[in-house]
Amino acid sequence: MFLFAIISFLINTYILIIIINVVMSWLIAFDIVNEENDAAVKLTALLKKLTDPVFVPVRKYVPPIGGIDFTPLIIIIGLQILASIIFPY
């Protein structure tokens, strides 16, 4: 039971990291956050290190469509499906 709790926590934490990554990219794209800000550069680099190992293989099969990257959405849906298979109740 403890192992299931840890796995669930890790899945939910990774989903949160993906959401933070998406929001940060939007804030930079809409020039709300200056991408040359030291804190923004460090946070973006950290998020990139955490998400790229999963994003890059998926991007090979699902390229951006109309300039919109659906990779984070696909990964989140996949993690939710994985969680529902592992924890059916």
C-alpha positions as CSV (number, residue, x, y, z in Angstrom):
1,M,0.0,0.0,0.0
2,F,2.9,2.4,0.8
3,L,4.4,1.7,-2.6
4,F,1.2,2.6,-4.3
5,A,1.1,5.9,-2.4
6,I,4.6,6.7,-3.5
7,I,3.9,5.9,-7.1
8,S,0.7,8.0,-7.0
9,F,2.6,10.9,-5.4
10,L,5.3,10.7,-8.1
11,I,2.8,10.6,-11.0
12,N,0.9,13.6,-9.5
13,T,4.1,15.5,-8.9
14,Y,5.3,14.9,-12.5
15,I,1.9,16.1,-13.8
16,L,2.4,19.3,-11.7
17,I,5.9,19.8,-13.1
18,I,4.5,19.5,-16.7
19,I,1.8,22.1,-15.9
20,I,4.4,24.5,-14.4
21,N,6.5,24.0,-17.5
22,V,3.5,24.8,-19.8
23,V,2.5,27.9,-17.8
24,M,6.1,29.1,-17.7
25,S,6.4,28.8,-21.5
26,W,3.2,30.7,-21.9
27,L,4.4,33.5,-19.6
28,I,7.6,33.7,-21.6
29,A,5.8,33.6,-24.9
30,F,3.4,36.4,-23.9
31,D,6.3,38.4,-22.5
32,I,5.0,38.5,-19.0
33,V,8.2,37.0,-17.7
34,N,11.5,38.2,-19.2
35,E,13.3,35.1,-20.4
36,E,16.6,36.7,-19.6
37,N,15.7,37.0,-16.0
38,D,18.1,34.9,-13.9
39,A,15.4,33.1,-12.0
40,A,13.4,32.4,-15.1
41,V,16.5,31.0,-16.9
42,K,17.2,28.7,-14.0
43,L,13.6,27.6,-13.6
44,T,13.2,27.0,-17.3
45,A,16.5,25.0,-17.4
46,L,15.3,22.8,-14.5
47,L,11.9,22.2,-16.0
48,K,13.5,21.3,-19.3
49,K,15.8,18.8,-17.6
50,L,12.8,17.2,-15.9
51,T,10.5,17.1,-18.9
52,D,12.7,16.6,-21.9
53,P,13.5,12.9,-21.3
54,V,9.8,12.2,-21.7
55,F,8.8,15.0,-24.2
56,V,11.5,14.3,-26.8
57,P,10.5,10.7,-27.7
58,V,6.9,11.7,-27.9
59,R,7.6,14.7,-30.1
60,K,9.1,12.4,-32.7
61,Y,5.7,10.9,-33.3
62,V,3.5,14.0,-32.5
63,P,5.0,17.1,-34.0
64,P,3.6,20.6,-33.2
65,I,0.4,21.2,-35.1
66,G,-0.2,24.8,-36.1
67,G,2.5,25.9,-33.8
68,I,0.8,24.3,-30.8
69,D,2.7,21.5,-29.0
70,F,0.3,18.8,-27.8
71,T,3.1,16.8,-26.1
72,P,2.4,17.9,-22.6
73,L,-1.3,17.1,-23.0
74,I,-0.5,13.6,-24.4
75,I,1.9,12.9,-21.5
76,I,-0.6,14.0,-18.9
77,I,-3.4,11.9,-20.4
78,G,-1.0,9.0,-20.6
79,L,0.0,9.4,-16.9
80,Q,-3.7,9.6,-15.9
81,I,-4.4,6.4,-17.8
82,L,-1.4,4.7,-16.2
83,A,-2.6,5.8,-12.8
84,S,-6.1,4.5,-13.4
85,I,-4.6,1.1,-14.5
86,I,-2.4,0.9,-11.5
87,F,-4.9,2.2,-9.0
88,P,-8.3,1.1,-10.3
89,Y,-10.1,2.2,-7.1
